[in-house]
Amino acid sequence: MKRAALYMRVSTVDQHPETQLHDLRQMAVQRGFEIVREYTDKISSTKARRPGLDQMMADARRGRFDVVLVWACDRIARSTRHFLETLDEFNRLGVEFVSFREQIDTAGPLGRAIVVIIGAIAELERSLIVERVRAGMRRARLEGTHIGRRPLDLDREAILRDRRRGMSLGQIASNHRASRATIHRILHAETASSQAVSKGC
């Protein structure tokens, strides 16, 4: 028996998920699924944070169910892109997706074809994003723009003086707005340089 998760979303607090819940529970019974968890969000589809959906995706990654039932595709996704990404992740996790209203079932032949198409579109989208980022970085380098974190401009002599005065690594790091690791690296490099000079003499 397949373990099923039900996901419901209503747009405002004035609406209730009972209608969706009734249809999904009935579908689960008809298909012989065991309902192991029900997730509900009462929030607009445009909101990025949806606790119910986030918890369901986390449980899917832990393998806690085999199939997800939703009342309609627009209940689960914020946008077409988000819908494609969600179905692509379900496919990679081996979780089937069933929509009550659209009659989409990724376990069937047509559903599997849809998953293949969606996976290809999602992969294309990821490739395009990577290529756009790389093109932007190449253009920035050609224009002389620094890419990545700028190096810290630290006064090494002042750091060494502070250390000779008996200041701790934490105090020096705070004074120069640098990490303890950076201060330690500077002091270690200076010690190693001094020892090399001494040996050379």
Secondary structure, DSSP 8 states (H G I E B T S, - for coil): --EEEEEEEESSTTS-THHHHHHHHHHHHHHT-EEEEEEEEES-TT-S--HHHHHHHHHHHTT--SEEEES-HHHH-SSHHHHHHHHHHHHHHT-EEEETTTTEETTSHHHHHHHHHHHHHHHHHHHHHHHHHHHHHHHHHHTT---S-------HHHHHHHHHTT--HHHHHHHHT--HHHHHHHHHHHHHHHHHHHHH-
